[in-house]
Amino acid sequence: MSRVGKNPIAVPDGVEVRIADSDITVKGKLGELQLALIPEVRVRLENNQLLFEPEDESSRARKLWGLCRANVNNMVQGVSAGFTKNLEIQGVGYRAAVQGKQLKLDVGYSHSVLYDIPEGITVTCERPTLIAVAGRDKQAVGQVAAEIRSFRKPEPYKGKGIRYVGEYVRRKEGKKK
């Protein structure tokens, strides 16, 4: 039995949930998200709470029960509050700036790296060494943050590169004389 799937999702004020035959739509102050429902999982709305149940006791239904509930919970949180991932840049001369619909990264290459910001995602740079990626879709926010980080991952000798805020980078000892 899924421990995650048993928990109901409380629908906050200002969030509208529509359940059609094969998909669910969640609409809030930050926009609208839609998800195709898994046929093995039944969803119902009662007293401003979303309840999830497996259609049968098959192994597949029990596996997808918690997944479906977690995805819908992320949709409800996304349209009401949104998600944010923060990245920090460490290194001499490393910096970032938002120019229109592009993020310009100077991270030690002979050229600047230009990254096109996708629709529905907001990228801001408070300081030249701090990047905030925000949006309503948790998966998209995480994917964009991972793509930005992949341009210069933190290296283990000096710790230079792009890392998540709070990420621990294991340091190695350099050459000895």
N, C-alpha and C positions, 0 to 999 in steps of 0.2 A: 504494500500500500504506500502511496505517496504521502509524505508528511507535508510537502509544500502544497499539493493539490487540495488537501482538506481545508486549508485556510480560505475563508471568503475574502473578497476584495471589496473594501468600502469605497463607494463612488462618492467623491467629494462634491460640494456644491459648485455649480458652474461647469460640470462635466456631464456631457450627454452620451449615453451608450445606446447603440442600436444593434440588435442581433438579427441578422437575416438568416436564411436557411444555411448558407455555407460560409458566411464571413461576419466579422464583427467590426463596427466602426465606432471610434471613440473621438469625440469632439470637445475641445476645451478652449481656453483663452489663448493658448499658443498654437492652435491649429487643429488639424484632423489627421488621425492615423487609422489605417485599415489593415486587417489581418485575415487571411483565409483560415477558417477553423479546420481543425483536424477532425475527420469523421468519427474517430473512435472516442472523442471527448464531447460530452454534452455540457452546454453553458446555459444558465438561466439567470435572470435578473429578478431578485425579490427584495423588497424593502431597502432599496438603494445599496444592495450588495450583490456582487456577482458570485455565483456558486458554480463549481466545476465538479463533474462526475464522469467516470469512465462509462462507456456504453455497455461494455461487458467485462469479464474478468480475464481477458486475454493479456498476455505479456506485453504486447505492443501498446494496448490501451493504457495499462498501468504505467508504462514508461513515459508516454506522451502526456499523461494527465498533468503532472507537475510542470512540464515544459510549457504547455499551453497556458496554464495559470500564471507562470512567471512572465511570459511574453505579454499577456494582457495587462498584468500589473505594471510592467514597464511602460506600456502604452498610456495607462491612466496617469502614472506619475509624469510622463513626458509631456502630455498636453496640459497638465495643471501646473507643474513646477519646472520641468525641463531638466536636462542633464548637462554637466560641465566636466571637462577634463582639463587639467592645468599641466603645462609642460614648462620646464625651465632649461635655459641654454647656459652651459658653462664652457668657457674657453676664451682666451684673449682674442679680441676682435670678432667674436661670434655674436651675431645680432639678428633680429627679426623685425619686419615691419609689414603692415597691411597696406597694400596699394590697390584700391578699388576692390575688384573681385579676385585678387591674387595675394598670396603670402610670399614675401621676398625674404629668403634666408641667406645670410652670409655665414657659412659654417666651415671655412677653411679651404674651400675649393678655389680654383682660379677664376671661377665665374659665380654669379649669384644663382641660387636655385629658386625658380618661380613655381609655386604650387597653386593651381586653380581651386578656389574654394567651391565645393558643391552647393547646390540649392538646398535650403533648409538648415544649413550649418552657418553659424556665426563665429568668426575668428577675430579676436581682439588681442592687441599687444599693449598692456599698460606700461611696461618698461621694455626696452629693447631685448631683455633676456627672459621675459615671461610671456608665454602664449596661453590664451584661454580659448578652448574649443567648446562651443555650446550649441545645443539644439534640442529638439523634442524627441528624436529617435535615438535611443541608447546605442543601438548597434552602429548607426552611422557616425555618431560622435566618437565612439571608440575606434572605428575604422579610420577616420580622418586623423585622429591623434596618433594612431600607430603608423600611418603613412608619413606624417610629418616627422615622427621620431626616427623613421627608417632612413632619412636623408643623412643623418650622422648619429649613429647609436653611440652611447657613452663607452669610451674605451677604458680598459682596466689599469693603465699605467699612470695617466695624469687625470683621468676622470672627465676629459673633455667630450662634449657632445650634447645631444638633446635627450633629456630624461623627463619622466613624469615627476611631478612635485612629490617629494617623500620617498622616491625610489632609492634603494640602497644599491650602490655600485661597488662590487668587491674589487679592491685594489690589489695589484700585484707588485712585488718588489722588482725594481729595475736591475740593470746590469751592475755587477760589482767590479771594483778595480782590483 
